Amino acid sequence: MVDIGEWRPFREVSRLRREMDRLWDEYFGPGRRALQPLEEAWAPAIDVSEAADQITVKAEVPGMEAKDIDISLVGDVLTIKGEKKSEREEKKENYHLVERTYGSFSRSLKLPTAVKADKIDASYKQGVLTIVCPKKEEVKPKQIEIKAK
């Protein structure tokens, strides 16, 4: 007699995923999953804060040197580009796990208000890039007096 039970399609998908991971591990080695890109793109995490007189952008770029980072402003779009170079030496080491990412990145963000492009200051300390963008002064309407003759 055949046992009729509830069919759960996601259970089958999960089983297939586990089997694919097992086969992938056999071929490429443990730690690299089948659905994980072989060359992962990376981009730094960014915080943007606003004070009364400035916009501050902080980007986490550990393991980089300031000379490997480029910052540009076109209109109200700030772009941070760079390349994190691999530190691995070609030795006969067998890696069991590789999680650090390397390569080029580019992050562009629209600033929430107009800034003084010629006054932007950037600094790099302990893996954090800090960009301070002084705000442009708001254009205030000028009251024009009418002279009666």
Kinemage of the C-alpha trace (Angstrom):
@kinemage 1
@onewidth
@group {chain A} dominant
@subgroup {mainchain}
@vectorlist {calphas} color= white
{ca met a 1} P 0.000 0.000 0.000
{ca val a 2} L 1.287 3.472 -0.903
{ca asp a 3} L 1.428 6.054 1.879
{ca ile a 4} L -0.068 9.303 0.650
{ca gly a 5} L 1.288 12.305 2.510
{ca glu a 6} L 1.368 16.045 2.117
{ca trp a 7} L 3.682 17.207 -0.664
{ca arg a 8} L 5.977 20.034 0.402
{ca pro a 9} L 7.739 21.514 -2.637
{ca phe a 10} L 10.109 23.704 -0.606
{ca arg a 11} L 11.373 20.671 1.265
{ca glu a 12} L 12.429 19.228 -2.104
{ca val a 13} L 14.111 22.503 -3.082
{ca ser a 14} L 15.939 22.554 0.245
{ca arg a 15} L 17.098 18.976 -0.264
{ca leu a 16} L 18.314 19.863 -3.776
{ca arg a 17} L 20.188 22.893 -2.400
{ca arg a 18} L 21.976 20.756 0.224
{ca glu a 19} L 22.968 18.224 -2.419
{ca met a 20} L 24.253 20.998 -4.727
{ca asp a 21} L 26.291 22.468 -1.843
{ca arg a 22} L 27.770 19.046 -1.099
{ca leu a 23} L 28.767 18.526 -4.749
{ca trp a 24} L 30.161 22.070 -4.958
{ca asp a 25} L 32.243 21.506 -1.812
{ca glu a 26} L 33.640 18.306 -3.296
{ca tyr a 27} L 34.673 20.114 -6.460
{ca phe a 28} L 35.788 23.566 -5.238
{ca gly a 29} L 36.512 22.893 -1.582
{ca pro a 30} L 34.600 23.698 1.601
{ca gly a 31} L 33.365 27.195 2.355
{ca arg a 32} L 32.411 28.165 -1.203
{ca arg a 33} L 28.695 27.723 -1.813
{ca ala a 34} L 27.132 27.035 -5.210
{ca leu a 35} L 24.832 30.035 -5.103
{ca gln a 36} L 27.577 32.375 -3.882
{ca pro a 37} L 29.347 34.331 -6.656
{ca leu a 38} L 32.906 33.218 -7.327
{ca glu a 39} L 34.139 36.795 -7.517
{ca glu a 40} L 32.110 38.796 -5.051
{ca ala a 41} L 31.782 42.496 -5.676
{ca trp a 42} L 32.203 44.587 -2.582
{ca ala a 43} L 31.442 48.139 -1.621
{ca pro a 44} L 32.202 49.932 1.628
{ca ala a 45} L 29.465 50.567 4.178
{ca ile a 46} L 28.630 54.286 4.250
{ca asp a 47} L 27.040 56.616 6.827
{ca val a 48} L 25.747 60.065 5.823
{ca ser a 49} L 24.904 62.613 8.523
{ca glu a 50} L 23.789 66.223 8.351
{ca ala a 51} L 24.522 69.059 10.758
{ca ala a 52} L 23.465 72.691 10.496
{ca asp a 53} L 26.526 73.656 8.445
{ca gln a 54} L 27.827 70.443 6.851
{ca ile a 55} L 27.184 66.982 5.441
{ca thr a 56} L 29.522 64.239 6.713
{ca val a 57} L 30.083 60.997 4.829
{ca lys a 58} L 31.951 58.139 6.513
{ca ala a 59} L 32.990 55.010 4.617
{ca glu a 60} L 34.523 51.846 6.045
{ca val a 61} L 37.549 50.981 3.898
{ca pro a 62} L 39.850 48.929 6.154
{ca gly a 63} L 43.051 47.558 4.719
{ca met a 64} L 43.344 50.316 2.119
{ca glu a 65} L 45.706 53.208 1.703
{ca ala a 66} L 44.546 56.766 1.036
{ca lys a 67} L 46.361 56.781 -2.325
{ca asp a 68} L 44.096 53.934 -3.510
{ca ile a 69} L 40.899 55.972 -2.973
{ca asp a 70} L 39.459 58.596 -5.341
{ca ile a 71} L 36.700 61.052 -4.375
{ca ser a 72} L 34.838 63.256 -6.853
{ca leu a 73} L 31.808 65.541 -6.827
{ca val a 74} L 29.740 66.194 -9.951
{ca gly a 75} L 26.773 68.425 -9.246
{ca asp a 76} L 25.235 66.988 -6.079
{ca val a 77} L 26.553 63.430 -6.591
{ca leu a 78} L 29.541 62.364 -4.495
{ca thr a 79} L 31.469 59.355 -5.825
{ca ile a 80} L 34.014 57.284 -3.914
{ca lys a 81} L 36.084 54.841 -5.968
{ca gly a 82} L 38.961 52.646 -4.992
{ca glu a 83} L 40.680 49.325 -5.116
{ca lys a 84} L 41.424 47.040 -2.212
{ca lys a 85} L 44.443 44.999 -3.172
{ca ser a 86} L 44.864 41.385 -2.157
{ca glu a 87} L 47.410 40.787 0.590
{ca arg a 88} L 47.742 37.080 -0.140
{ca glu a 89} L 51.183 35.949 -1.075
{ca glu a 90} L 51.547 33.127 -3.534
{ca lys a 91} L 52.812 30.458 -1.205
{ca lys a 92} L 52.010 26.819 -1.060
{ca glu a 93} L 49.400 27.375 1.632
{ca asn a 94} L 46.125 25.556 1.601
{ca tyr a 95} L 43.373 27.974 2.551
{ca his a 96} L 40.470 26.448 4.429
{ca leu a 97} L 38.378 29.608 4.393
{ca val a 98} L 38.627 32.875 2.447
{ca glu a 99} L 36.063 35.535 3.406
{ca arg a 100} L 37.901 38.813 2.899
{ca thr a 101} L 36.999 40.558 -0.331
{ca tyr a 102} L 39.266 42.470 -2.656
{ca gly a 103} L 38.946 44.386 -5.871
{ca ser a 104} L 37.605 47.650 -7.205
{ca phe a 105} L 34.532 49.429 -5.904
{ca ser a 106} L 32.542 52.538 -6.704
{ca arg a 107} L 29.845 54.151 -4.549
{ca ser a 108} L 27.874 57.193 -5.669
{ca leu a 109} L 25.365 59.035 -3.542
{ca lys a 110} L 23.232 62.104 -4.010
{ca leu a 111} L 23.927 64.635 -1.291
{ca pro a 112} L 20.795 65.948 0.450
{ca thr a 113} L 21.728 69.609 -0.109
{ca ala a 114} L 24.135 71.762 -2.113
{ca val a 115} L 27.705 71.913 -0.792
{ca lys a 116} L 30.782 74.078 -1.345
{ca ala a 117} L 32.828 71.831 -3.656
{ca asp a 118} L 36.058 73.791 -3.140
{ca lys a 119} L 35.834 73.426 0.669
{ca ile a 120} L 35.322 69.641 0.903
{ca asp a 121} L 37.813 67.962 3.242
{ca ala a 122} L 38.652 64.250 3.341
{ca ser a 123} L 40.660 62.333 5.930
{ca tyr a 124} L 41.495 58.674 6.511
{ca lys a 125} L 42.100 57.155 9.931
{ca gln a 126} L 41.998 53.560 11.193
{ca gly a 127} L 40.164 52.239 8.144
{ca val a 128} L 37.489 54.945 8.071
{ca leu a 129} L 37.333 57.563 5.313
{ca thr a 130} L 35.645 60.772 6.517
{ca ile a 131} L 34.456 63.366 4.000
{ca val a 132} L 33.206 66.697 5.362
{ca cys a 133} L 31.178 68.779 2.893
{ca pro a 134} L 30.357 72.325 4.068
{ca lys a 135} L 26.865 73.380 3.011
{ca lys a 136} L 26.294 76.284 0.663
{ca glu a 137} L 24.496 79.159 2.273
{ca glu a 138} L 20.851 79.204 1.398
{ca val a 139} L 19.801 81.804 -1.093
{ca lys a 140} L 17.443 84.010 0.834
{ca pro a 141} L 14.914 86.167 -0.962
{ca lys a 142} L 15.896 89.810 -0.979
{ca gln a 143} L 13.247 92.353 -0.216
{ca ile a 144} L 13.337 95.150 -2.776
{ca glu a 145} L 12.097 98.519 -1.664
{ca ile a 146} L 9.931 100.455 -4.083
{ca lys a 147} L 10.734 104.140 -4.233
{ca ala a 148} L 7.761 106.357 -4.904
{ca lys a 149} L 8.292 109.695 -6.664
